[in-house]
């Protein structure tokens, strides 16, 4: 392997590994505790957990490319390109999600149709 190829491989591995060092995949209980910590209303936690499961799979580093050439980022799948939405610090994600929710409600997320008027996640053991 040439010196250039080795360097390229090392850079690639560093970027791949570095991109995941600050990401997190929550389980349901962890996610519900985090949402409560950020003052989400307790009465809506199951709705938020359902929404997040269907939008990002509870992964903070989720990036989704859509058919309309737009891209969604982070736990709540915001359609703004901000790398801070891809790390495990939820403060910026939460601010954005609450702002969207206050204006439009859960209908701002098309994936909420998987939760609306359906059985929501069981968080009773959390």
ABEGO torsion letter per residue (X at the ends): XBAAAAAAAAAAAAAAAAAAAABBBBBAAAAAAAAAAAGBBAAAAAAAAAAAAAAAGGBAABBBBBAAGBBBBEAAGBABBBAAAABABAAAAAAAAAAAAAAAEAAABAAAAAABGBBBBBAAAX
